[in-house]
């Protein structure tokens, strides 16, 4: 079972991805901003990070 962090500003998309990931037997948490993702990443290390290119509080960079 993988633990996946989703970062996307669109709530409908986040909920849809959580549903698909959990149906596949994995755990997921979804946040809307880079700041929220940073807080999560300071507390835990997900197996995978899925993010949109543009999120509520900025752009994701390489």
HELIX and SHEET records of a PDB file:
HELIX    1   1 UNK A   11  UNK A   23  1                                  13    
HELIX    2   2 UNK A   34  UNK A   43  1                                  10    
SHEET    1   A 3 UNK A  27  UNK A  31  0                                        
SHEET    2   A 3 UNK A   3  UNK A   7  1                                        
SHEET    3   A 3 UNK A  48  UNK A  51  1                                        
SHEET    1   B 2 UNK A  54  UNK A  55  0                                        
SHEET    2   B 2 UNK A  58  UNK A  59 -1                                        
END                                                                             
